[in-house]
Amino acid sequence: MLTAIVLLPIVAAAAVGWLPPSLARRLAFVTALADLALVILAWLNQAPLESYPWIPSLGVEWRLALDGVTGMLAGLAALLVVCALAATTERITRQNEYAALMLLLLGFLQGVFLASNLGVFYIFWELMILPAFLLVGRWGDRKAAFKFFLYTLMGSLAMLLALVIILFGGTALPDLNYATLALHPFSPQIEQVLMILFLLGFAVKIPLFPVHGWQVDTYETSPAPVAAVIAGVMSKAGLYGLLRVGGVFFTSAFANAIPILLTLALVSLIYGSFCALGQTRTRRVLAYSSLAHVAMMTLGIFSLQSVALEGSVLQMLAHGLTTGGLFLLLGYLEDRDLPDDLDQLGGVATPMPVFGLALLLFSMAALGLPALCSFPGELLILTGLYHLSPGSAILASLSLVAAAWFLLRFYQRIAAGSGARLPRLTDLDWREQAVLVPLAVLVIWVGLRPYDWQAIIRAAMMTWGIQ
């Protein structure tokens, strides 16, 4: 079943690419929905690990495993691709190519999340760059796509060098299975080098300051459904890799570099928060807001505190839901030919009350309003961080004030006012509302019952060897 979760979107993409555009998006939507159903069934039935020989000379086995965290992230990926395809309109040209690339991106992301072998993880990590690059370049902006590609290539080369060191360096380990690596600790010098190389690869994808240069242009110029998937899921691949690989194998190197790592994450958090305050374009506000939010999750991971680690994983889910929902809402405004300049908007909630309510829900969830999804994760991160470094926790807490400022300003500039300057607008139809319903339900569920998810996260991390 786990192999089917990975291969179903990839195989379907080959068929979708040759279909007439009118059918391609429908088949892609059904495929992504089926993939989501497979993830849920595998999660509920506790699907066993799947392992087959693949490249034995390099110690690479086709090993896939699903636990609470990987199942949660795989489900998030499938759900956001389902919502993105459902929100895609006829404005997107060459929909057969577009739908095929979205399915490829989904399949490669599932490979990253379900891989239980470092070689398989790296292969899918590399593969997911290609459909994302083509989606941004063909339906967005080519300069932004090439910038994205060059940054991610830099990170990928660093990770490739780390794999070469593992295979042929001082450790000389042919088997790249996670459990095998955990049983054979690296020397302190090798561990430090590997940490730096893997950290660079993950930091680019998350992204973190100062390797975030691709993010704003990509989020601003991509079609809204594509931006929702890249911001909502692909950044989680970097965070997941940082937690899964770094938290298991490079714990000692992380512990020795905690002051430097926390400083890096805090700079990224403060930089993203204050840049978001100065933006007047809707997409750029969300881009810098996302930079700040992923920096908060990275703080929790770098702290190596169990409470903060749980909070970081919970916040991955929350950020995917809120950021994905907000990008889809901005896409609905763009479909109605509204400008993306906050100074030219205002009063949208008057002719579009359902849209205004949805924007309010996702904006308040993103800023961390209690009883919504971001609040418990951020509270856990700050609690764990305070036990390690009270000063860092206080600085991170102050950034939440900036987050409330720019997100309240974001909502007020779009929704509040009379709307007298706006053209005649129609509210969200039933299809547009249906796209947002599952995201909204999860936003409220995670906020009201975070302990349902904490127990799942805690059990998964214990199986990884993270206490």
Secondary structure, DSSP 8 states (H G I E B T S, - for coil): -HHHHHHHHHHHHHHHTTS-HHHHHHHHHHHHHHHHHHHHHHHHTT---EEEEEEGGGTEEEEE---HHHHHHHHHHHHHHHHHHHH--TTSSSHHHHHHHHHHHHHHHHHHHHB-BHHHHHHHHHHTHHHHHHHHHHHS-HHHHHHHHHHHHHHHHHHHHHHHHHHHSSS-----BHHHHHHS---HHHHHHHHHHHHHHHHHHTT-TTS-TTHHHHHHHS-HHHHHHIIIIIHHHHHHHIIIIIHHH-HHHHHHTHHHHHHHHHHHHHHHHHHHHT--BHHHHHHHHHHHHHHHHHHHHHHT-HHHHHHHHHHHHHHHHHHHHHHHHHHHHHHTT--SBGGG---TTTT-HHHHHHHHHHHHHHHT-TTSTHHHHHHHHHHHHHHH-HHHHHHHHHHHHHHHHHHHHHHHHHH-S--TTS-------HHHHHHHHHHHHHHHHHHH-HHHHHHHHHHHHHHHT--
